[in-house]
Amino acid sequence: MDNKKSVQFNISTHKEDLNKLLNQYVNITTSYNVRLKNDVIEFKGFVPVLSEKVQVKITFIPKASKNGDLILIPKSFSLGKLNLPISSVLKLVNSSVKLPDWIIIQPVNKTIYVELQKLKINHSHMKIKVNHINLKKDDISLKLLFFTDR
């Protein structure tokens, strides 16, 4: 990235503010719910199993990648009352829940990779990067990059 063609802003925020943003843009526009809790990110939704819809709930520990994307490492999960390997649950979620193309479920690695670099925000020339994220301490740092002509 050419620093001469972008300006950047470092932002420090908290779970409460990010939850408001998630409620505005994710939770009301999709069939699943994402929420930042005490020390995890919680994903809840329903997936079809045979002829029934079964609730899936996965909690993740978030990590910032070196390039500013977000890596979600499963901490706990439930699929109704079934006890399945996390890779199986991630495969099921991947095949049955419509996710944006910038969210990549990796069942073999047992992670979800959130490619924030591919996130399109209101057709703007802006990108988001995660500097660090510590939910337990409610310490979240992001970088906003705005691309310019000069």
C-alpha positions in Angstrom: 0.0 0.0 0.0 1.3 3.4 -1.0 1.3 5.6 2.1 1.3 8.7 -0.2 -2.1 7.7 -1.5 -3.8 7.0 1.8 -4.4 8.6 5.2 -4.9 6.6 8.3 -6.6 7.1 11.6 -6.1 4.9 14.7 -9.2 4.3 16.7 -9.6 3.0 20.2 -13.0 1.6 21.0 -15.0 -0.7 23.4 -17.2 -3.8 23.1 -20.4 -1.7 23.8 -19.8 0.5 20.8 -18.9 -2.4 18.5 -22.0 -4.3 19.6 -24.1 -1.2 18.6 -22.4 -1.3 15.2 -22.9 -5.1 14.8 -26.6 -4.7 15.8 -27.0 -2.0 13.1 -25.2 -3.7 10.2 -25.0 -7.5 10.9 -27.7 -8.6 13.3 -30.6 -6.9 11.6 -29.6 -7.7 8.0 -28.8 -11.4 8.4 -30.3 -14.5 9.9 -27.6 -14.8 12.6 -26.5 -12.8 15.6 -23.0 -11.7 16.5 -22.1 -10.2 19.9 -19.0 -9.3 21.8 -19.2 -10.7 25.3 -16.9 -10.6 28.3 -13.9 -12.3 26.6 -15.3 -13.9 23.5 -17.3 -13.2 20.3 -20.5 -15.1 20.3 -22.2 -16.3 17.0 -25.7 -17.6 17.2 -28.0 -18.8 14.4 -30.0 -21.6 13.1 -28.9 -24.3 10.6 -31.1 -26.9 8.8 -30.6 -30.4 10.1 -32.8 -33.0 8.3 -36.2 -31.3 8.3 -35.6 -29.1 11.4 -33.8 -25.9 12.2 -31.4 -26.4 15.0 -29.7 -23.6 16.9 -25.9 -23.3 16.6 -23.9 -21.3 19.1 -20.2 -20.8 18.8 -18.0 -18.6 20.9 -14.6 -17.4 19.6 -11.4 -16.0 20.9 -10.5 -13.1 18.5 -6.9 -12.5 17.4 -5.5 -9.8 15.1 -3.5 -11.2 12.1 -0.3 -9.6 11.1 -2.0 -7.8 8.1 -4.9 -6.5 10.2 -7.5 -9.1 9.5 -9.4 -10.9 12.3 -8.9 -14.6 13.2 -11.6 -16.2 15.2 -10.6 -19.3 17.2 -13.5 -21.4 18.5 -13.7 -21.7 22.3 -17.1 -23.4 22.7 -19.9 -24.6 20.5 -23.3 -26.2 20.6 -25.5 -27.6 17.9 -28.8 -28.1 19.6 -27.9 -30.7 22.2 -25.5 -32.6 19.9 -21.8 -32.8 20.8 -19.9 -32.7 17.5 -16.3 -32.0 16.6 -15.8 -28.3 15.9 -14.7 -29.0 12.3 -18.0 -30.7 11.7 -20.0 -27.7 13.1 -17.9 -25.3 11.0 -18.6 -27.4 7.9 -22.3 -27.3 8.6 -22.3 -23.6 9.2 -20.3 -23.0 6.1 -22.7 -25.0 3.9 -25.9 -23.7 5.4 -25.4 -20.1 6.5 -25.0 -17.4 3.9 -22.0 -15.4 4.9 -20.3 -12.5 3.1 -17.4 -13.5 0.9 -14.9 -11.8 3.2 -15.8 -14.3 6.0 -13.9 -17.5 5.4 -14.7 -20.6 7.4 -11.8 -23.0 7.6 -13.1 -26.2 9.1 -9.7 -28.0 8.8 -7.9 -25.3 10.7 -10.8 -24.9 13.1 -10.9 -21.1 12.6 -12.9 -18.4 10.9 -10.9 -15.8 9.0 -12.4 -12.4 8.6 -10.8 -10.6 5.7 -11.4 -7.0 6.7 -9.4 -5.8 3.7 -12.2 -7.1 1.4 -15.0 -5.5 3.5 -16.8 -2.9 1.4 -18.1 0.0 3.5 -20.8 2.0 1.7 -18.9 1.9 -1.6 -16.1 4.1 0.0 -12.4 3.9 -0.5 -11.9 2.9 3.1 -10.4 -0.2 4.7 -10.3 -1.4 8.3 -7.5 -3.2 10.1 -7.4 -4.6 13.6 -4.3 -3.4 15.5 -5.2 -5.4 18.6 -8.2 -6.8 20.4 -8.5 -7.8 24.1 -12.1 -8.3 25.0 -11.4 -9.2 28.6 -9.8 -5.7 29.1 -12.3 -4.1 26.8 -9.4 -2.8 24.7 -9.9 -2.7 21.0 -7.7 -0.8 18.5 -8.5 -0.4 14.9 -6.9 1.5 12.0 -9.0 3.2 9.3 -7.4 3.8 6.0 -8.9 6.2 3.5 -7.5 6.1 0.0 -6.8 9.5 -1.7 -5.8 10.6 -5.2 -2.6 12.2 -4.1 
